[in-house]
Amino acid sequence: MSAKVAPEPTEPEGETTSKNDPETQESPRLSPRPSPRDEMADQGLFGFKDPKTIKDQVKRCLEKQEPYSVFMYYKDDSESMWPRLAKAPLFENATLAVIAFNAVYISIDTDWNKEEPLTPTNTFSLTESGAFFQCMEHFFCVYFTFEWVTRFMAFRIKRNGLKDGWFVFDSLLVFMMVMETWVMLIVMAAIGGGSSPIGGTSVLRLFGLLRLSRLMKMLRSLPELMILIKGMATAMKSVAYVMGLLVLITYVFAIAFTQLAVGQQCGDDYFANVAHSMYSLFIYATFLDDLSAFTDALRFENPPLLVVTFIFIPLAALTVMNMLIGVLCEVVSAVADRERDEIRTENLSTSMRAVVSSLDTNNNNSISYKEFTEIMGKQDSLTALDDVGVNPVSMVDFAELFFFEDDQPIELSFEDFMEKLLELRESNTATVKDMLNLWMKIKTSTNKEIGETKKLVVDLTENVNERTQKLDAQQDRIDGSLAAALAEVRKLTSKIPDV
């Protein structure tokens, strides 16, 4: 039965409660101060409202900076013809071709522009050279000067040319070429011929070989060669340590050889001092050049030195040098794998971006499930996925996890889409990070389901309590009605006379 609430006692007439009495006045109710845990839940980690903000900041910090390009200092293409010409791939490729041809011409000029070709004699000066050589010199000078003027005129602010190392470097080379080809020619003509006032200007042409360093730009089209170069650069530190170990071993043995070979002919020939001993050990016992003659000399004069030599050779030539080769192979192999993976990833990104751009009908730079199904129908996309080791079939199987959330379709940005693609590579191995990500997803999903279940339980409990109260009220009314009916029955029975 429901308990009946007693009516509140009324205040007697004539008695009033003073509102100013501190004992009788009700104190204001203070709201409880939220706990630090609740504050952190409201504000998020580090005071941010959304943890995604932190992830975005970390990603921005880890993003690779865009590669430097001198084009950022150029004028807009609409302002002048010079930036359009300087940026043209045809102009760049033509310049690289002329540089390569100039390097070949320098060797021809060195061997054939002399009185007796292919002999170790001095080459002719420009005024003494034949018509072919003079025409070639003027052609190269004209082209490289035109190239410098083109690039100089393309700069929006001319002093920004000093910020580009390649432009400063080319400026010095063009200055020396103009001095050699035209200025010196005018000076020599003005003084009535003769030799150059600064001596053999052909030496200045050798500086033109430095222009070959610009051919490094062509290596971008030769990825395998770039992999080898990057591998060698990465292995330099390990190579330096191995070479340091070799020098240390050679230094210790050089001291021993110098002391043991005192007063002998082999000592004068190979071990006169420590530096001479190190040289001999490097040449004969490490690089194994003419090893038999070296060991025969020691065998006849000082057999103990031969024994020490046979100890040194396995240490230096066989162990350390082979260790050096092993280090190079391991580092180059690791760099090659990483570089090839980056190249395949870049190719996949380029192919996918082209396909997505053609299928993005609403131009929102996002990928929906419908657009994803169209992407999977493109042969270029499937080929690119297969190149990076992503199984297109498994990609389709997991698409529901990527494009649906709470049974509602969502869209992904291109960056998020690429990240999820690369996570599905079959060569990937599970790491602690992957396990933590899985745990976080399960925890988030479970907590959400638990929260929904608790809400359902609370709603069900409130519904049951409400129905229980209604049943209690109905039962009270029924009890009251029954009690009244029984009272009426008693009254009626009391009026009936006994028989």
C-alpha positions as CSV (number, residue, x, y, z in Angstrom):
1,M,0.0,0.0,0.0
2,S,1.2,3.5,-0.7
3,A,2.0,5.5,2.4
4,K,-0.2,8.5,2.9
5,V,1.6,11.8,3.3
6,A,0.6,13.8,6.4
7,P,-0.5,17.4,5.7
8,E,2.1,20.0,6.6
9,P,1.2,21.8,9.9
10,T,-0.2,25.3,9.3
11,E,1.3,28.2,11.1
12,P,-0.9,29.4,14.1
13,E,-2.7,32.6,13.7
14,G,-1.1,35.5,15.4
15,E,2.3,34.0,15.2
16,T,4.7,35.1,12.5
17,T,8.1,34.0,11.7
18,S,10.6,36.8,11.4
19,K,12.3,36.6,8.0
20,N,15.3,38.4,9.4
21,D,15.9,35.8,12.1
22,P,19.0,33.9,11.0
23,E,17.9,30.8,12.9
24,T,14.6,30.6,11.1
25,Q,15.7,31.9,7.7
26,E,16.5,29.2,5.2
27,S,20.1,29.2,4.1
28,P,20.7,29.4,0.3
29,R,21.5,26.1,-1.3
30,L,25.0,26.0,-2.8
31,S,25.6,24.0,-6.1
32,P,28.3,21.4,-5.6
33,R,31.6,22.2,-7.2
34,P,32.5,19.9,-10.1
35,S,35.3,17.5,-9.6
36,P,38.6,17.8,-11.6
37,R,37.6,14.6,-13.5
38,D,34.3,16.3,-14.6
39,E,36.1,19.4,-15.7
40,M,38.6,17.4,-17.7
41,A,35.7,15.5,-19.3
42,D,34.1,18.8,-20.3
43,Q,37.2,20.5,-21.5
44,G,39.1,17.5,-22.9
45,L,42.7,16.8,-22.7
46,F,45.0,19.9,-22.3
47,G,41.9,22.1,-22.1
48,F,40.8,21.5,-25.7
49,K,37.1,20.8,-26.3
50,D,37.7,18.2,-28.9
51,P,40.6,15.7,-28.8
52,K,40.6,15.8,-32.7
53,T,42.1,19.3,-32.3
54,I,45.2,17.8,-30.7
55,K,45.5,15.2,-33.4
56,D,45.3,17.9,-36.1
57,Q,48.0,20.0,-34.4
58,V,50.3,17.0,-34.0
59,K,49.7,16.1,-37.7
60,R,50.5,19.7,-38.7
61,C,53.7,19.6,-36.7
62,L,54.7,16.3,-38.3
63,E,53.8,17.3,-41.9
64,K,56.7,17.5,-44.3
65,Q,57.4,20.9,-45.5
66,E,56.8,21.5,-49.2
67,P,60.0,21.2,-51.2
68,Y,61.7,24.5,-52.0
69,S,61.1,25.9,-55.4
70,V,62.5,29.1,-56.8
71,F,59.2,29.6,-58.6
72,M,57.8,31.2,-55.4
73,Y,60.0,34.3,-56.1
74,Y,58.8,34.6,-59.7
75,K,56.2,36.9,-61.1
76,D,52.7,35.7,-61.9
77,D,52.5,34.1,-65.4
78,S,50.0,36.8,-66.4
79,E,52.3,39.6,-65.6
80,S,55.1,38.9,-68.1
81,M,56.5,36.3,-70.6
82,W,59.7,35.8,-68.6
83,P,58.2,33.6,-65.7
84,R,56.2,31.5,-68.3
85,L,59.5,30.9,-70.2
86,A,61.5,30.2,-67.1
87,K,58.9,27.7,-65.8
88,A,58.4,25.9,-69.1
89,P,59.6,22.3,-68.9
90,L,60.9,22.6,-72.5
91,F,63.2,25.4,-71.5
92,E,64.4,23.5,-68.4
93,N,65.1,20.3,-70.4
94,A,66.8,22.3,-73.2
95,T,69.1,23.9,-70.6
96,L,70.0,20.5,-69.2
97,A,70.7,19.2,-72.7
98,V,73.0,22.1,-73.4
99,I,74.8,21.6,-70.1
100,A,75.4,18.0,-71.0
101,F,76.5,18.9,-74.5
102,N,78.9,21.5,-73.1
103,A,80.5,18.9,-70.8
104,V,81.1,16.7,-73.9
105,Y,82.5,19.7,-75.9
106,I,85.0,20.5,-73.1
107,S,86.6,17.1,-73.6
108,I,86.7,17.6,-77.4
109,D,88.2,21.0,-77.1
110,T,90.8,19.7,-74.7
111,D,91.9,16.9,-77.0
112,W,91.6,18.4,-80.5
113,N,91.9,22.2,-80.2
114,K,95.7,22.1,-80.3
115,E,98.6,21.9,-82.7
116,E,99.0,18.2,-82.2
117,P,95.7,16.6,-81.2
118,L,95.5,13.9,-78.6
119,T,99.0,14.9,-77.2
120,P,99.8,16.5,-73.9
121,T,100.2,20.0,-75.3
122,N,98.5,23.3,-74.5
123,T,95.2,24.1,-76.3
124,F,94.8,27.1,-78.4
125,S,93.3,30.3,-77.1
126,L,90.0,31.5,-78.5
127,T,91.6,33.8,-81.0
128,E,93.9,31.0,-82.2
129,S,91.2,28.4,-82.4
130,G,89.5,27.3,-85.6
131,A,86.0,28.5,-86.8
132,F,84.2,25.4,-85.3
133,F,85.6,25.9,-81.8
134,Q,85.0,29.7,-81.9
135,C,81.4,29.2,-83.0
136,M,80.8,26.6,-80.2
137,E,82.3,28.9,-77.6
138,H,80.1,31.8,-78.7
139,F,77.0,29.6,-78.9
140,F,77.4,28.3,-75.3
141,C,78.1,31.8,-74.1
142,V,75.0,33.2,-75.8
143,Y,72.7,30.5,-74.6
144,F,73.9,30.5,-71.0
145,T,73.7,34.3,-70.9
146,F,70.1,34.2,-72.3
147,E,69.2,31.6,-69.7
148,W,70.5,33.8,-66.9
149,V,68.7,36.9,-68.3
150,T,65.5,34.9,-68.5
151,R,65.7,33.7,-64.9
152,F,66.7,37.1,-63.7
153,M,63.8,38.9,-65.4
154,A,61.4,36.3,-64.0
155,F,62.1,37.4,-60.4
156,R,59.4,39.7,-59.0
157,I,62.0,41.3,-56.7
158,K,65.4,41.1,-58.3
159,R,67.3,40.9,-55.0
160,N,65.5,37.7,-54.2
161,G,67.8,36.1,-56.7
162,L,70.5,36.2,-54.0
163,K,68.2,33.8,-51.9
164,D,68.4,31.1,-54.5
165,G,71.8,29.2,-54.4
166,W,71.5,27.8,-57.9
167,F,71.0,31.3,-59.4
168,V,74.0,32.7,-57.5
169,F,76.1,29.8,-58.6
170,D,75.0,30.1,-62.3
171,S,75.7,33.9,-62.1
172,L,79.3,33.3,-61.2
173,L,79.7,30.7,-64.0
174,V,78.1,33.0,-66.6
175,F,80.3,35.9,-65.4
176,M,83.5,33.8,-65.9
177,M,82.3,32.6,-69.3
178,V,81.5,36.1,-70.5
179,M,84.9,37.3,-69.2
180,E,86.7,34.5,-71.0
181,T,84.7,34.6,-74.3
182,W,83.9,38.3,-74.9
183,V,85.7,40.6,-72.4
184,M,89.1,39.1,-72.8
185,L,88.7,38.9,-76.6
186,I,87.9,42.7,-76.7
187,V,90.8,43.4,-74.3
188,M,93.3,41.3,-76.4
189,A,92.0,43.0,-79.6
190,A,92.5,46.4,-78.0
191,I,96.1,45.8,-76.9
192,G,97.0,44.4,-80.4
193,G,96.7,40.7,-79.9
194,G,99.1,38.5,-78.0
195,S,98.4,36.3,-75.0
196,S,95.7,36.8,-72.5
197,P,96.5,39.4,-69.8
198,I,95.4,36.9,-67.1
199,G,97.2,33.9,-68.6
200,G,95.7,30.7,-69.8
201,T,91.9,31.4,-69.8
202,S,91.3,27.8,-70.7
203,V,91.5,27.0,-67.0
204,L,88.3,29.0,-66.6
205,R,86.5,26.5,-68.8
206,L,87.0,23.8,-66.2
207,F,84.7,25.7,-63.9
208,G,82.0,25.1,-66.5
209,L,82.1,21.5,-65.4
210,L,80.6,22.6,-62.1
211,R,77.5,23.3,-64.1
212,L,77.1,19.6,-64.4
213,S,75.9,19.6,-60.8
214,R,72.6,20.9,-62.2
215,L,72.1,17.5,-63.9
216,M,71.2,16.2,-60.5
217,K,67.7,17.4,-61.3
218,M,67.5,14.7,-64.0
219,L,67.9,12.1,-61.3
220,R,64.2,12.5,-60.4
221,S,63.4,10.6,-63.5
222,L,65.8,7.8,-62.5
223,P,64.4,6.5,-59.2
224,E,66.7,3.5,-58.9
225,L,69.8,5.7,-59.2
226,M,68.3,8.1,-56.6
227,I,67.8,5.1,-54.3
228,L,71.5,4.2,-54.5
229,I,72.6,7.7,-53.9
230,K,70.3,8.1,-50.9
231,G,71.4,4.7,-49.6
232,M,75.1,5.7,-49.8
233,A,74.4,9.0,-48.1
234,T,72.5,7.3,-45.3
235,A,75.3,4.7,-44.9
236,M,78.0,7.3,-44.5
237,K,77.8,7.4,-40.7
238,S,78.1,3.6,-40.4
239,V,80.9,3.6,-43.0
240,A,82.8,6.3,-41.0
241,Y,82.6,4.1,-37.9
242,V,83.9,1.0,-39.7
243,M,86.7,3.0,-41.3
244,G,87.6,4.4,-37.9
245,L,87.8,0.9,-36.6
246,L,90.0,-0.1,-39.5
247,V,92.3,2.9,-39.0
248,L,92.6,2.1,-35.3
249,I,93.6,-1.6,-36.0
250,T,96.0,-0.4,-38.6
251,Y,97.6,2.1,-36.3
252,V,98.2,-0.5,-33.5
253,F,99.8,-2.9,-36.0
254,A,101.8,-0.2,-37.6
255,I,103.5,0.6,-34.3
256,A,104.3,-3.1,-33.8
257,F,105.7,-3.5,-37.4
258,T,107.8,-0.3,-37.0
259,Q,109.4,-1.6,-33.8
260,L,110.0,-5.2,-35.1
261,A,111.5,-4.2,-38.4
262,V,114.2,-1.9,-37.1
263,G,117.6,-2.4,-38.8
264,Q,116.3,-4.6,-41.6
265,Q,115.8,-4.0,-45.3
266,C,112.1,-4.7,-45.2
267,G,111.9,-2.0,-42.5
268,D,113.5,0.6,-44.8
269,D,111.2,-0.5,-47.7
270,Y,107.9,-0.8,-45.8
271,F,108.1,0.2,-42.2
272,A,110.5,3.2,-41.9
273,N,108.1,5.0,-39.5
274,V,104.5,4.7,-38.2
275,A,102.9,6.6,-41.1
276,H,104.9,4.6,-43.7
277,S,103.9,1.4,-41.9
278,M,100.2,2.3,-42.0
279,Y,100.5,3.1,-45.7
280,S,102.2,-0.3,-46.4
281,L,99.6,-2.2,-44.4
282,F,96.7,-0.4,-46.2
283,I,98.1,-1.0,-49.6
284,Y,99.5,-4.5,-49.3
285,A,97.6,-6.1,-46.3
286,T,94.2,-4.4,-46.6
287,F,93.7,-3.8,-50.3
288,L,95.9,-6.9,-51.0
289,D,97.9,-5.2,-53.8
290,D,100.9,-7.3,-54.7
291,L,100.5,-9.3,-51.5
292,S,102.9,-12.1,-52.6
293,A,105.9,-9.8,-53.1
294,F,105.1,-8.1,-49.7
295,T,104.9,-11.4,-47.8
296,D,107.9,-12.9,-49.6
297,A,110.1,-10.0,-48.4
298,L,108.9,-10.6,-44.9
299,R,109.4,-14.3,-45.1
300,F,113.1,-14.1,-46.0
301,E,114.1,-11.3,-43.6
302,N,111.8,-11.5,-40.6
303,P,109.4,-14.5,-40.3
304,P,107.8,-13.2,-37.1
305,L,106.6,-10.2,-39.1
306,L,105.0,-12.6,-41.5
307,V,103.1,-14.2,-38.7
308,V,101.8,-10.8,-37.5
309,T,100.9,-10.0,-41.1
310,F,98.8,-13.1,-41.3
311,I,97.0,-12.0,-38.1
312,F,96.4,-8.5,-39.5
313,I,95.1,-9.6,-42.9
314,P,92.0,-11.6,-41.5
315,L,91.2,-8.7,-39.2
316,A,91.5,-5.9,-41.7
317,A,91.0,-7.3,-45.2
318,L,88.6,-10.1,-44.4
319,T,86.6,-9.0,-41.3
320,V,86.5,-5.2,-41.3
321,M,86.3,-4.8,-45.1
322,N,83.6,-7.4,-45.4
323,M,81.8,-5.8,-42.5
324,L,81.9,-2.5,-44.4
325,I,80.3,-4.2,-47.5
326,G,77.7,-5.8,-45.2
327,V,76.8,-2.4,-43.7
328,L,76.5,-0.8,-47.1
329,C,74.3,-3.6,-48.4
330,E,72.0,-3.6,-45.4
331,V,71.6,0.2,-45.3
332,V,71.1,0.5,-49.1
333,S,68.6,-2.4,-48.9
334,A,66.6,-0.7,-46.1
335,V,66.7,2.7,-47.9
336,A,65.6,1.1,-51.2
337,D,62.6,-0.6,-49.5
338,R,61.6,2.7,-47.9
339,E,62.1,4.7,-51.1
340,R,60.2,2.2,-53.3
341,D,57.4,2.2,-50.8
342,E,57.3,6.0,-50.9
343,I,57.3,6.0,-54.7
344,R,54.5,3.5,-54.9
345,T,52.5,5.5,-52.3
346,E,53.0,8.7,-54.2
347,N,52.0,7.0,-57.4
348,L,48.9,5.7,-55.7
349,S,48.0,9.1,-54.3
350,T,48.5,10.7,-57.7
351,S,46.3,8.1,-59.4
352,M,43.6,8.2,-56.8
353,R,43.5,12.0,-56.8
354,A,43.0,12.0,-60.5
355,V,40.2,9.4,-60.3
356,V,38.5,11.2,-57.3
357,S,38.7,14.5,-59.1
358,S,36.9,13.1,-62.1
359,L,34.2,11.4,-59.9
360,D,33.6,14.2,-57.4
361,T,30.4,15.4,-58.9
362,N,29.4,17.7,-56.0
363,N,32.9,19.2,-55.7
364,N,33.0,18.9,-51.9
365,N,36.5,17.3,-51.9
366,S,35.1,14.4,-50.0
367,I,34.5,10.7,-50.9
368,S,31.1,9.1,-50.3
369,Y,30.3,5.4,-50.4
370,K,28.7,5.9,-53.8
371,E,31.9,7.5,-55.2
372,F,33.9,4.8,-53.6
373,T,32.0,2.1,-55.5
374,E,32.7,4.1,-58.7
375,I,36.4,4.3,-57.8
376,M,36.6,0.5,-57.4
377,G,35.2,0.2,-60.9
378,K,38.2,2.0,-62.4
379,Q,41.0,-0.2,-63.8
380,D,43.6,2.5,-62.9
381,S,42.6,2.5,-59.3
382,L,42.7,-1.3,-59.0
383,T,46.2,-1.4,-60.6
384,A,47.5,1.3,-58.2
385,L,46.0,-0.5,-55.2
386,D,47.6,-3.8,-56.3
387,D,51.0,-2.0,-56.7
388,V,51.1,-0.9,-53.1
389,G,49.9,-4.3,-51.8
390,V,46.2,-3.5,-51.1
391,N,43.7,-6.2,-51.9
392,P,40.7,-4.4,-53.6
393,V,38.4,-7.2,-52.4
394,S,39.3,-6.6,-48.8
395,M,38.9,-2.9,-49.3
396,V,35.3,-3.5,-50.4
397,D,34.7,-5.8,-47.4
398,F,35.8,-3.1,-45.0
399,A,34.1,-0.2,-46.8
400,E,31.1,-0.4,-44.4
401,L,33.4,0.4,-41.5
402,F,34.8,3.4,-43.3
403,F,31.7,5.0,-44.8
404,F,29.0,4.2,-42.2
405,E,28.8,5.3,-38.6
406,D,25.8,4.5,-36.4
407,D,24.1,3.1,-39.5
408,Q,24.4,6.6,-41.1
409,P,26.5,7.2,-44.3
410,I,29.5,9.5,-43.8
411,E,32.0,11.0,-46.2
412,L,35.8,10.9,-45.9
413,S,38.3,13.5,-46.9
414,F,40.9,12.5,-49.5
415,E,43.7,12.4,-46.8
416,D,41.6,10.2,-44.5
417,F,40.7,7.9,-47.4
418,M,44.3,7.5,-48.4
419,E,45.3,6.8,-44.7
420,K,42.7,4.0,-44.5
421,L,43.8,2.6,-47.8
422,L,47.4,2.3,-46.8
423,E,46.4,0.7,-43.5
424,L,45.1,-2.2,-45.4
425,R,48.4,-3.1,-47.1
426,E,49.0,-6.8,-46.7
427,S,52.7,-6.2,-45.8
428,N,51.7,-4.2,-42.7
429,T,52.3,-6.0,-39.4
430,A,50.3,-5.5,-36.2
431,T,51.9,-3.2,-33.7
432,V,51.1,-2.0,-30.2
433,K,49.6,1.1,-31.7
434,D,47.2,-1.0,-33.8
435,M,46.2,-3.0,-30.7
436,L,45.6,0.3,-28.8
437,N,43.5,1.7,-31.7
438,L,41.4,-1.5,-31.7
439,W,41.0,-1.3,-28.0
440,M,39.9,2.4,-28.2
441,K,37.4,1.6,-30.9
442,I,36.0,-1.3,-28.9
443,K,35.9,0.8,-25.8
444,T,34.2,3.7,-27.6
445,S,31.6,1.3,-29.1
446,T,31.1,-0.6,-25.9
447,N,30.7,2.6,-23.8
448,K,28.2,3.9,-26.2
449,E,26.2,0.7,-26.1
450,I,26.5,0.6,-22.3
451,G,25.2,4.2,-22.1
452,E,22.3,3.4,-24.4
453,T,21.5,0.3,-22.3
454,K,21.6,2.4,-19.1
455,K,19.3,4.9,-20.6
456,L,16.9,2.1,-21.6
457,V,17.0,0.7,-18.1
458,V,16.3,4.1,-16.5
459,D,13.4,4.7,-18.9
460,L,12.1,1.2,-18.2
461,T,12.4,1.7,-14.4
462,E,10.6,5.1,-14.6
463,N,7.9,3.5,-16.6
464,V,7.5,0.6,-14.2
465,N,7.4,3.0,-11.2
466,E,4.8,5.1,-12.9
467,R,2.6,2.1,-13.7
468,T,3.2,0.8,-10.1
469,Q,2.0,4.1,-8.7
470,K,-1.1,4.0,-10.9
471,L,-1.8,0.4,-9.8
472,D,-1.4,1.4,-6.2
473,A,-3.8,4.3,-6.7
474,Q,-6.4,2.1,-8.3
475,Q,-6.0,-0.5,-5.6
476,D,-6.6,2.2,-3.0
477,R,-9.7,3.3,-4.7
478,I,-10.9,-0.3,-5.0
479,D,-10.2,-0.8,-1.3
480,G,-12.1,2.3,-0.4
481,S,-15.0,1.2,-2.6
482,L,-15.0,-2.2,-1.0
483,A,-14.9,-0.7,2.5
484,A,-17.8,1.6,1.7
485,A,-19.8,-1.4,0.2
486,L,-19.1,-3.5,3.3
487,A,-20.3,-0.6,5.5
488,E,-23.5,-0.4,3.6
489,V,-24.0,-4.1,3.8
490,R,-23.5,-4.0,7.6
491,K,-26.1,-1.2,7.8
492,L,-28.6,-3.1,5.8
493,T,-28.1,-6.4,7.7
494,S,-28.5,-4.5,11.0
495,K,-32.0,-3.3,9.9
496,I,-33.2,-6.8,9.0
497,P,-35.1,-8.3,12.0
498,D,-34.0,-11.6,13.3
499,V,-36.3,-14.5,12.4
